[in-house]
Amino acid sequence: MLFQPPTNIATRNHLRKSVFLAGSIEMGACEDWQTPLGEYLLEKEFNVFNPRRTDWDSSWIQSVENPQFFQQVLGN
């Protein structure tokens, strides 16, 4: 299964190995290497945790006071 913020991870398959695609995402400024690697890992039946948020808005201020950023980084 593929998980991207703000998806609830409680639905993950506990019998599968999981991979978190950690690394710089700098939304829009960094090459998206997570998507092709994630697709490959999905084919190998891993749970894939991709930190890239498909609905990310580059105008959002990257601060814990911003609810969207807080959710992205801290998950709630």
PDB file of N, CA, C and O in Angstrom, chain B, residues numbered from 101:
ATOM      1  N   MET B 101       0.840  -1.183   0.000  1.00  0.00           N
ATOM      2  CA  MET B 101       0.000   0.000   0.000  1.00  0.00           C
ATOM      3  C   MET B 101       0.880   1.240   0.000  1.00  0.00           C
ATOM      4  O   MET B 101       1.978   1.235   0.556  1.00  0.00           O
ATOM      5  N   LEU B 102       0.395   2.289  -0.622  1.00  0.00           N
ATOM      6  CA  LEU B 102       1.093   3.563  -0.661  1.00  0.00           C
ATOM      7  C   LEU B 102       0.458   4.510   0.346  1.00  0.00           C
ATOM      8  O   LEU B 102      -0.764   4.648   0.400  1.00  0.00           O
ATOM      9  N   PHE B 103       1.293   5.155   1.138  1.00  0.00           N
ATOM     10  CA  PHE B 103       0.834   6.129   2.134  1.00  0.00           C
ATOM     11  C   PHE B 103       1.542   7.450   1.888  1.00  0.00           C
ATOM     12  O   PHE B 103       2.770   7.515   1.828  1.00  0.00           O
ATOM     13  N   GLN B 104       0.744   8.502   1.748  1.00  0.00           N
ATOM     14  CA  GLN B 104       1.255   9.858   1.605  1.00  0.00           C
ATOM     15  C   GLN B 104       0.474  10.742   2.562  1.00  0.00           C
ATOM     16  O   GLN B 104      -0.693  10.463   2.839  1.00  0.00           O
ATOM     17  N   PRO B 105       1.093  11.806   3.076  1.00  0.00           N
ATOM     18  CA  PRO B 105       0.362  12.695   3.972  1.00  0.00           C
ATOM     19  C   PRO B 105      -0.877  13.235   3.287  1.00  0.00           C
ATOM     20  O   PRO B 105      -0.823  13.524   2.091  1.00  0.00           O
ATOM     21  N   PRO B 106      -1.953  13.381   3.962  1.00  0.00           N
ATOM     22  CA  PRO B 106      -2.201  13.116   5.376  1.00  0.00           C
ATOM     23  C   PRO B 106      -2.876  11.770   5.643  1.00  0.00           C
ATOM     24  O   PRO B 106      -3.701  11.685   6.552  1.00  0.00           O
ATOM     25  N   THR B 107      -2.563  10.738   4.901  1.00  0.00           N
ATOM     26  CA  THR B 107      -3.190   9.428   5.037  1.00  0.00           C
ATOM     27  C   THR B 107      -2.951   8.817   6.418  1.00  0.00           C
ATOM     28  O   THR B 107      -1.846   8.894   6.956  1.00  0.00           O
ATOM     29  N   ASN B 108      -3.980   8.217   6.976  1.00  0.00           N
ATOM     30  CA  ASN B 108      -3.875   7.516   8.247  1.00  0.00           C
ATOM     31  C   ASN B 108      -3.183   6.173   8.014  1.00  0.00           C
ATOM     32  O   ASN B 108      -3.648   5.374   7.200  1.00  0.00           O
ATOM     33  N   ILE B 109      -2.093   5.919   8.708  1.00  0.00           N
ATOM     34  CA  ILE B 109      -1.327   4.694   8.475  1.00  0.00           C
ATOM     35  C   ILE B 109      -1.872   3.490   9.234  1.00  0.00           C
ATOM     36  O   ILE B 109      -1.317   2.397   9.128  1.00  0.00           O
ATOM     37  N   ALA B 110      -2.935   3.667   9.987  1.00  0.00           N
ATOM     38  CA  ALA B 110      -3.504   2.549  10.742  1.00  0.00           C
ATOM     39  C   ALA B 110      -3.984   1.431   9.826  1.00  0.00           C
ATOM     40  O   ALA B 110      -4.139   0.293  10.271  1.00  0.00           O
ATOM     41  N   THR B 111      -4.221   1.739   8.552  1.00  0.00           N
ATOM     42  CA  THR B 111      -4.734   0.733   7.615  1.00  0.00           C
ATOM     43  C   THR B 111      -3.622  -0.074   6.947  1.00  0.00           C
ATOM     44  O   THR B 111      -3.899  -0.907   6.085  1.00  0.00           O
ATOM     45  N   ARG B 112      -2.368   0.164   7.334  1.00  0.00           N
ATOM     46  CA  ARG B 112      -1.256  -0.540   6.673  1.00  0.00           C
ATOM     47  C   ARG B 112      -1.343  -2.040   6.899  1.00  0.00           C
ATOM     48  O   ARG B 112      -1.908  -2.494   7.894  1.00  0.00           O
ATOM     49  N   ASN B 113      -0.795  -2.788   5.995  1.00  0.00           N
ATOM     50  CA  ASN B 113      -0.747  -4.241   6.085  1.00  0.00           C
ATOM     51  C   ASN B 113       0.452  -4.607   6.958  1.00  0.00           C
ATOM     52  O   ASN B 113       1.600  -4.439   6.548  1.00  0.00           O
ATOM     53  N   HIS B 114       0.183  -5.099   8.143  1.00  0.00           N
ATOM     54  CA  HIS B 114       1.247  -5.412   9.109  1.00  0.00           C
ATOM     55  C   HIS B 114       2.072  -6.626   8.696  1.00  0.00           C
ATOM     56  O   HIS B 114       3.133  -6.869   9.269  1.00  0.00           O
ATOM     57  N   LEU B 115       1.610  -7.383   7.724  1.00  0.00           N
ATOM     58  CA  LEU B 115       2.352  -8.559   7.285  1.00  0.00           C
ATOM     59  C   LEU B 115       3.393  -8.217   6.221  1.00  0.00           C
ATOM     60  O   LEU B 115       4.267  -9.029   5.922  1.00  0.00           O
ATOM     61  N   ARG B 116       3.301  -7.033   5.659  1.00  0.00           N
ATOM     62  CA  ARG B 116       4.264  -6.604   4.641  1.00  0.00           C
ATOM     63  C   ARG B 116       5.397  -5.807   5.290  1.00  0.00           C
ATOM     64  O   ARG B 116       5.208  -5.160   6.320  1.00  0.00           O
ATOM     65  N   LYS B 117       6.560  -5.865   4.679  1.00  0.00           N
ATOM     66  CA  LYS B 117       7.648  -4.997   5.101  1.00  0.00           C
ATOM     67  C   LYS B 117       7.306  -3.585   4.655  1.00  0.00           C
ATOM     68  O   LYS B 117       6.600  -3.386   3.666  1.00  0.00           O
ATOM     69  N   SER B 118       7.814  -2.608   5.397  1.00  0.00           N
ATOM     70  CA  SER B 118       7.525  -1.213   5.099  1.00  0.00           C
ATOM     71  C   SER B 118       8.812  -0.443   4.850  1.00  0.00           C
ATOM     72  O   SER B 118       9.855  -0.728   5.440  1.00  0.00           O
ATOM     73  N   VAL B 119       8.711   0.547   3.954  1.00  0.00           N
ATOM     74  CA  VAL B 119       9.842   1.422   3.645  1.00  0.00           C
ATOM     75  C   VAL B 119       9.354   2.859   3.693  1.00  0.00           C
ATOM     76  O   VAL B 119       8.350   3.209   3.073  1.00  0.00           O
ATOM     77  N   PHE B 120      10.090   3.701   4.448  1.00  0.00           N
ATOM     78  CA  PHE B 120       9.825   5.133   4.473  1.00  0.00           C
ATOM     79  C   PHE B 120      10.852   5.792   3.571  1.00  0.00           C
ATOM     80  O   PHE B 120      12.055   5.614   3.764  1.00  0.00           O
ATOM     81  N   LEU B 121      10.389   6.550   2.592  1.00  0.00           N
ATOM     82  CA  LEU B 121      11.269   7.174   1.606  1.00  0.00           C
ATOM     83  C   LEU B 121      11.774   8.518   2.135  1.00  0.00           C
ATOM     84  O   LEU B 121      11.396   9.580   1.641  1.00  0.00           O
ATOM     85  N   ALA B 122      12.633   8.444   3.146  1.00  0.00           N
ATOM     86  CA  ALA B 122      13.181   9.634   3.795  1.00  0.00           C
ATOM     87  C   ALA B 122      14.145  10.353   2.863  1.00  0.00           C
ATOM     88  O   ALA B 122      14.749   9.748   1.976  1.00  0.00           O
ATOM     89  N   GLY B 123      14.273  11.617   3.077  1.00  0.00           N
ATOM     90  CA  GLY B 123      15.188  12.424   2.290  1.00  0.00           C
ATOM     91  C   GLY B 123      14.544  13.749   1.952  1.00  0.00           C
ATOM     92  O   GLY B 123      13.371  13.978   2.248  1.00  0.00           O
ATOM     93  N   SER B 124      15.311  14.612   1.335  1.00  0.00           N
ATOM     94  CA  SER B 124      14.825  15.942   1.002  1.00  0.00           C
ATOM     95  C   SER B 124      13.657  15.860   0.017  1.00  0.00           C
ATOM     96  O   SER B 124      13.697  15.119  -0.965  1.00  0.00           O
ATOM     97  N   ILE B 125      12.617  16.644   0.311  1.00  0.00           N
ATOM     98  CA  ILE B 125      11.520  16.751  -0.643  1.00  0.00           C
ATOM     99  C   ILE B 125      11.387  18.179  -1.156  1.00  0.00           C
ATOM    100  O   ILE B 125      10.947  18.385  -2.287  1.00  0.00           O
ATOM    101  N   GLU B 126      11.755  19.157  -0.357  1.00  0.00           N
ATOM    102  CA  GLU B 126      11.730  20.571  -0.753  1.00  0.00           C
ATOM    103  C   GLU B 126      10.688  20.833  -1.829  1.00  0.00           C
ATOM    104  O   GLU B 126      11.011  21.311  -2.917  1.00  0.00           O
ATOM    105  N   MET B 127       9.481  20.527  -1.530  1.00  0.00           N
ATOM    106  CA  MET B 127       8.354  20.525  -2.449  1.00  0.00           C
ATOM    107  C   MET B 127       8.530  21.439  -3.663  1.00  0.00           C
ATOM    108  O   MET B 127       8.383  22.658  -3.578  1.00  0.00           O
ATOM    109  N   GLY B 128       8.848  20.813  -4.783  1.00  0.00           N
ATOM    110  CA  GLY B 128       8.997  21.517  -6.040  1.00  0.00           C
ATOM    111  C   GLY B 128      10.432  21.885  -6.376  1.00  0.00           C
ATOM    112  O   GLY B 128      10.738  22.149  -7.538  1.00  0.00           O
ATOM    113  N   ALA B 129      11.321  21.909  -5.386  1.00  0.00           N
ATOM    114  CA  ALA B 129      12.700  22.310  -5.640  1.00  0.00           C
ATOM    115  C   ALA B 129      13.639  21.114  -5.768  1.00  0.00           C
ATOM    116  O   ALA B 129      14.775  21.271  -6.215  1.00  0.00           O
ATOM    117  N   CYS B 130      13.196  19.951  -5.391  1.00  0.00           N
ATOM    118  CA  CYS B 130      14.020  18.745  -5.414  1.00  0.00           C
ATOM    119  C   CYS B 130      13.392  17.727  -6.367  1.00  0.00           C
ATOM    120  O   CYS B 130      12.170  17.598  -6.436  1.00  0.00           O
ATOM    121  N   GLU B 131      14.233  17.014  -7.093  1.00  0.00           N
ATOM    122  CA  GLU B 131      13.729  15.985  -8.008  1.00  0.00           C
ATOM    123  C   GLU B 131      12.875  14.968  -7.252  1.00  0.00           C
ATOM    124  O   GLU B 131      13.225  14.558  -6.146  1.00  0.00           O
ATOM    125  N   ASP B 132      11.778  14.572  -7.841  1.00  0.00           N
ATOM    126  CA  ASP B 132      10.884  13.585  -7.228  1.00  0.00           C
ATOM    127  C   ASP B 132      11.402  12.170  -7.518  1.00  0.00           C
ATOM    128  O   ASP B 132      10.983  11.528  -8.481  1.00  0.00           O
ATOM    129  N   TRP B 133      12.302  11.708  -6.683  1.00  0.00           N
ATOM    130  CA  TRP B 133      12.832  10.346  -6.822  1.00  0.00           C
ATOM    131  C   TRP B 133      11.964   9.348  -6.073  1.00  0.00           C
ATOM    132  O   TRP B 133      12.046   8.146  -6.322  1.00  0.00           O
ATOM    133  N   GLN B 134      11.120   9.843  -5.143  1.00  0.00           N
ATOM    134  CA  GLN B 134      10.307   8.949  -4.325  1.00  0.00           C
ATOM    135  C   GLN B 134       9.232   8.216  -5.137  1.00  0.00           C
ATOM    136  O   GLN B 134       8.943   7.049  -4.870  1.00  0.00           O
ATOM    137  N   THR B 135       8.644   8.893  -6.121  1.00  0.00           N
ATOM    138  CA  THR B 135       7.555   8.262  -6.878  1.00  0.00           C
ATOM    139  C   THR B 135       8.018   7.036  -7.649  1.00  0.00           C
ATOM    140  O   THR B 135       7.401   5.982  -7.497  1.00  0.00           O
ATOM    141  N   PRO B 136       9.070   7.104  -8.472  1.00  0.00           N
ATOM    142  CA  PRO B 136       9.467   5.883  -9.189  1.00  0.00           C
ATOM    143  C   PRO B 136       9.978   4.779  -8.263  1.00  0.00           C
ATOM    144  O   PRO B 136       9.716   3.600  -8.501  1.00  0.00           O
ATOM    145  N   LEU B 137      10.701   5.153  -7.213  1.00  0.00           N
ATOM    146  CA  LEU B 137      11.171   4.133  -6.275  1.00  0.00           C
ATOM    147  C   LEU B 137       9.983   3.518  -5.542  1.00  0.00           C
ATOM    148  O   LEU B 137       9.942   2.306  -5.333  1.00  0.00           O
ATOM    149  N   GLY B 138       9.025   4.340  -5.155  1.00  0.00           N
ATOM    150  CA  GLY B 138       7.825   3.842  -4.481  1.00  0.00           C
ATOM    151  C   GLY B 138       7.040   2.882  -5.353  1.00  0.00           C
ATOM    152  O   GLY B 138       6.558   1.857  -4.870  1.00  0.00           O
ATOM    153  N   GLU B 139       6.905   3.204  -6.635  1.00  0.00           N
ATOM    154  CA  GLU B 139       6.191   2.310  -7.554  1.00  0.00           C
ATOM    155  C   GLU B 139       6.901   0.959  -7.650  1.00  0.00           C
ATOM    156  O   GLU B 139       6.254  -0.088  -7.662  1.00  0.00           O
ATOM    157  N   TYR B 140       8.217   0.987  -7.718  1.00  0.00           N
ATOM    158  CA  TYR B 140       8.993  -0.258  -7.770  1.00  0.00           C
ATOM    159  C   TYR B 140       8.763  -1.086  -6.498  1.00  0.00           C
ATOM    160  O   TYR B 140       8.539  -2.294  -6.568  1.00  0.00           O
ATOM    161  N   LEU B 141       8.821  -0.431  -5.349  1.00  0.00           N
ATOM    162  CA  LEU B 141       8.638  -1.145  -4.080  1.00  0.00           C
ATOM    163  C   LEU B 141       7.218  -1.684  -3.929  1.00  0.00           C
ATOM    164  O   LEU B 141       7.021  -2.748  -3.342  1.00  0.00           O
ATOM    165  N   LEU B 142       6.228  -0.963  -4.452  1.00  0.00           N
ATOM    166  CA  LEU B 142       4.850  -1.462  -4.427  1.00  0.00           C
ATOM    167  C   LEU B 142       4.733  -2.748  -5.226  1.00  0.00           C
ATOM    168  O   LEU B 142       4.018  -3.667  -4.825  1.00  0.00           O
ATOM    169  N   GLU B 143       5.432  -2.821  -6.359  1.00  0.00           N
ATOM    170  CA  GLU B 143       5.423  -4.043  -7.166  1.00  0.00           C
ATOM    171  C   GLU B 143       6.035  -5.218  -6.397  1.00  0.00           C
ATOM    172  O   GLU B 143       5.686  -6.373  -6.640  1.00  0.00           O
ATOM    173  N   LYS B 144       6.947  -4.918  -5.473  1.00  0.00           N
ATOM    174  CA  LYS B 144       7.593  -5.952  -4.648  1.00  0.00           C
ATOM    175  C   LYS B 144       6.824  -6.205  -3.357  1.00  0.00           C
ATOM    176  O   LYS B 144       7.299  -6.908  -2.465  1.00  0.00           O
ATOM    177  N   GLU B 145       5.621  -5.619  -3.267  1.00  0.00           N
ATOM    178  CA  GLU B 145       4.670  -5.829  -2.171  1.00  0.00           C
ATOM    179  C   GLU B 145       5.135  -5.271  -0.826  1.00  0.00           C
ATOM    180  O   GLU B 145       4.954  -5.906   0.213  1.00  0.00           O
ATOM    181  N   PHE B 146       5.730  -4.089  -0.854  1.00  0.00           N
ATOM    182  CA  PHE B 146       6.070  -3.360   0.367  1.00  0.00           C
ATOM    183  C   PHE B 146       4.978  -2.346   0.673  1.00  0.00           C
ATOM    184  O   PHE B 146       4.281  -1.892  -0.235  1.00  0.00           O
ATOM    185  N   ASN B 147       4.823  -1.987   1.950  1.00  0.00           N
ATOM    186  CA  ASN B 147       4.110  -0.777   2.316  1.00  0.00           C
ATOM    187  C   ASN B 147       5.093   0.351   2.038  1.00  0.00           C
ATOM    188  O   ASN B 147       6.251   0.272   2.450  1.00  0.00           O
ATOM    189  N   VAL B 148       4.658   1.394   1.352  1.00  0.00           N
ATOM    190  CA  VAL B 148       5.543   2.500   0.995  1.00  0.00           C
ATOM    191  C   VAL B 148       5.015   3.783   1.631  1.00  0.00           C
ATOM    192  O   VAL B 148       3.859   4.161   1.439  1.00  0.00           O
ATOM    193  N   PHE B 149       5.887   4.441   2.391  1.00  0.00           N
ATOM    194  CA  PHE B 149       5.556   5.707   3.025  1.00  0.00           C
ATOM    195  C   PHE B 149       6.324   6.810   2.296  1.00  0.00           C
ATOM    196  O   PHE B 149       7.531   6.969   2.478  1.00  0.00           O
ATOM    197  N   ASN B 150       5.604   7.565   1.472  1.00  0.00           N
ATOM    198  CA  ASN B 150       6.193   8.629   0.675  1.00  0.00           C
ATOM    199  C   ASN B 150       5.817   9.967   1.320  1.00  0.00           C
ATOM    200  O   ASN B 150       4.633  10.290   1.408  1.00  0.00           O
ATOM    201  N   PRO B 151       6.809  10.752   1.774  1.00  0.00           N
ATOM    202  CA  PRO B 151       6.488  12.002   2.455  1.00  0.00           C
ATOM    203  C   PRO B 151       5.976  13.106   1.543  1.00  0.00           C
ATOM    204  O   PRO B 151       5.528  14.143   2.032  1.00  0.00           O
ATOM    205  N   ARG B 152       6.032  12.910   0.231  1.00  0.00           N
ATOM    206  CA  ARG B 152       5.537  13.947  -0.684  1.00  0.00           C
ATOM    207  C   ARG B 152       4.011  14.010  -0.624  1.00  0.00           C
ATOM    208  O   ARG B 152       3.323  12.993  -0.704  1.00  0.00           O
ATOM    209  N   ARG B 153       3.521  15.196  -0.485  1.00  0.00           N
ATOM    210  CA  ARG B 153       2.081  15.425  -0.384  1.00  0.00           C
ATOM    211  C   ARG B 153       1.566  15.908  -1.731  1.00  0.00           C
ATOM    212  O   ARG B 153       1.984  16.963  -2.206  1.00  0.00           O
ATOM    213  N   THR B 154       0.668  15.155  -2.352  1.00  0.00           N
ATOM    214  CA  THR B 154       0.203  15.506  -3.697  1.00  0.00           C
ATOM    215  C   THR B 154      -0.558  16.828  -3.731  1.00  0.00           C
ATOM    216  O   THR B 154      -0.584  17.498  -4.763  1.00  0.00           O
ATOM    217  N   ASP B 155      -1.175  17.210  -2.616  1.00  0.00           N
ATOM    218  CA  ASP B 155      -1.938  18.458  -2.601  1.00  0.00           C
ATOM    219  C   ASP B 155      -1.168  19.603  -1.943  1.00  0.00           C
ATOM    220  O   ASP B 155      -1.777  20.576  -1.498  1.00  0.00           O
ATOM    221  N   TRP B 156       0.167  19.500  -1.875  1.00  0.00           N
ATOM    222  CA  TRP B 156       0.977  20.542  -1.244  1.00  0.00           C
ATOM    223  C   TRP B 156       0.845  21.854  -2.009  1.00  0.00           C
ATOM    224  O   TRP B 156       0.900  21.878  -3.239  1.00  0.00           O
ATOM    225  N   ASP B 157       0.673  22.928  -1.277  1.00  0.00           N
ATOM    226  CA  ASP B 157       0.572  24.269  -1.845  1.00  0.00           C
ATOM    227  C   ASP B 157       1.840  25.023  -1.444  1.00  0.00           C
ATOM    228  O   ASP B 157       2.075  25.252  -0.257  1.00  0.00           O
ATOM    229  N   SER B 158       2.649  25.406  -2.414  1.00  0.00           N
ATOM    230  CA  SER B 158       3.934  26.039  -2.120  1.00  0.00           C
ATOM    231  C   SER B 158       3.792  27.386  -1.412  1.00  0.00           C
ATOM    232  O   SER B 158       4.783  27.930  -0.924  1.00  0.00           O
ATOM    233  N   SER B 159       2.586  27.926  -1.348  1.00  0.00           N
ATOM    234  CA  SER B 159       2.380  29.189  -0.624  1.00  0.00           C
ATOM    235  C   SER B 159       2.227  28.963   0.880  1.00  0.00           C
ATOM    236  O   SER B 159       2.257  29.924   1.648  1.00  0.00           O
ATOM    237  N   TRP B 160       2.063  27.711   1.315  1.00  0.00           N
ATOM    238  CA  TRP B 160       1.933  27.429   2.745  1.00  0.00           C
ATOM    239  C   TRP B 160       3.243  27.758   3.450  1.00  0.00           C
ATOM    240  O   TRP B 160       4.318  27.358   3.004  1.00  0.00           O
ATOM    241  N   ILE B 161       3.143  28.477   4.534  1.00  0.00           N
ATOM    242  CA  ILE B 161       4.318  28.828   5.323  1.00  0.00           C
ATOM    243  C   ILE B 161       4.779  27.591   6.089  1.00  0.00           C
ATOM    244  O   ILE B 161       3.984  26.916   6.743  1.00  0.00           O
ATOM    245  N   GLN B 162       6.080  27.306   5.995  1.00  0.00           N
ATOM    246  CA  GLN B 162       6.632  26.126   6.649  1.00  0.00           C
ATOM    247  C   GLN B 162       6.968  26.455   8.099  1.00  0.00           C
ATOM    248  O   GLN B 162       8.112  26.740   8.452  1.00  0.00           O
ATOM    249  N   SER B 163       5.920  26.405   8.926  1.00  0.00           N
ATOM    250  CA  SER B 163       6.009  26.734  10.343  1.00  0.00           C
ATOM    251  C   SER B 163       5.018  25.861  11.097  1.00  0.00           C
ATOM    252  O   SER B 163       3.962  25.521  10.562  1.00  0.00           O
ATOM    253  N   VAL B 164       5.344  25.492  12.335  1.00  0.00           N
ATOM    254  CA  VAL B 164       4.430  24.659  13.123  1.00  0.00           C
ATOM    255  C   VAL B 164       3.119  25.365  13.412  1.00  0.00           C
ATOM    256  O   VAL B 164       2.138  24.717  13.778  1.00  0.00           O
ATOM    257  N   GLU B 165       3.081  26.690  13.256  1.00  0.00           N
ATOM    258  CA  GLU B 165       1.829  27.429  13.444  1.00  0.00           C
ATOM    259  C   GLU B 165       0.871  27.222  12.271  1.00  0.00           C
ATOM    260  O   GLU B 165      -0.327  27.475  12.404  1.00  0.00           O
ATOM    261  N   ASN B 166       1.375  26.771  11.134  1.00  0.00           N
ATOM    262  CA  ASN B 166       0.547  26.512   9.953  1.00  0.00           C
ATOM    263  C   ASN B 166      -0.025  25.100  10.076  1.00  0.00           C
ATOM    264  O   ASN B 166       0.742  24.139  10.126  1.00  0.00           O
ATOM    265  N   PRO B 167      -1.355  24.948  10.127  1.00  0.00           N
ATOM    266  CA  PRO B 167      -1.952  23.622  10.321  1.00  0.00           C
ATOM    267  C   PRO B 167      -1.547  22.585   9.263  1.00  0.00           C
ATOM    268  O   PRO B 167      -1.334  21.421   9.603  1.00  0.00           O
ATOM    269  N   GLN B 168      -1.438  22.981   8.001  1.00  0.00           N
ATOM    270  CA  GLN B 168      -1.066  22.037   6.955  1.00  0.00           C
ATOM    271  C   GLN B 168       0.380  21.563   7.131  1.00  0.00           C
ATOM    272  O   GLN B 168       0.671  20.377   6.983  1.00  0.00           O
ATOM    273  N   PHE B 169       1.279  22.496   7.447  1.00  0.00           N
ATOM    274  CA  PHE B 169       2.675  22.114   7.666  1.00  0.00           C
ATOM    275  C   PHE B 169       2.797  21.246   8.912  1.00  0.00           C
ATOM    276  O   PHE B 169       3.524  20.252   8.909  1.00  0.00           O
ATOM    277  N   PHE B 170       2.091  21.614   9.975  1.00  0.00           N
ATOM    278  CA  PHE B 170       2.100  20.827  11.207  1.00  0.00           C
ATOM    279  C   PHE B 170       1.665  19.399  10.923  1.00  0.00           C
ATOM    280  O   PHE B 170       2.298  18.446  11.377  1.00  0.00           O
ATOM    281  N   GLN B 171       0.584  19.255  10.170  1.00  0.00           N
ATOM    282  CA  GLN B 171       0.085  17.911   9.809  1.00  0.00           C
ATOM    283  C   GLN B 171       1.102  17.158   8.968  1.00  0.00           C
ATOM    284  O   GLN B 171       1.303  15.961   9.170  1.00  0.00           O
ATOM    285  N   GLN B 172       1.751  17.843   8.022  1.00  0.00           N
ATOM    286  CA  GLN B 172       2.744  17.220   7.154  1.00  0.00           C
ATOM    287  C   GLN B 172       3.918  16.667   7.966  1.00  0.00           C
ATOM    288  O   GLN B 172       4.366  15.544   7.733  1.00  0.00           O
ATOM    289  N   VAL B 173       4.403  17.449   8.903  1.00  0.00           N
ATOM    290  CA  VAL B 173       5.611  17.083   9.633  1.00  0.00           C
ATOM    291  C   VAL B 173       5.321  16.214  10.846  1.00  0.00           C
ATOM    292  O   VAL B 173       6.052  15.260  11.111  1.00  0.00           O
ATOM    293  N   LEU B 174       4.270  16.530  11.583  1.00  0.00           N
ATOM    294  CA  LEU B 174       3.988  15.805  12.822  1.00  0.00           C
ATOM    295  C   LEU B 174       2.850  14.803  12.709  1.00  0.00           C
ATOM    296  O   LEU B 174       2.654  13.992  13.615  1.00  0.00           O
ATOM    297  N   GLY B 175       2.103  14.842  11.627  1.00  0.00           N
ATOM    298  CA  GLY B 175       1.119  13.808  11.356  1.00  0.00           C
ATOM    299  C   GLY B 175      -0.229  13.940  12.017  1.00  0.00           C
ATOM    300  O   GLY B 175      -1.041  13.023  11.902  1.00  0.00           O
ATOM    301  N   ASN B 176      -0.512  15.017  12.696  1.00  0.00           N
ATOM    302  CA  ASN B 176      -1.843  15.171  13.307  1.00  0.00           C
ATOM    303  C   ASN B 176      -2.415  16.504  13.021  1.00  0.00           C
ATOM    304  O   ASN B 176      -3.526  16.805  13.457  1.00  0.00           O
TER     305      ASN B 176
END
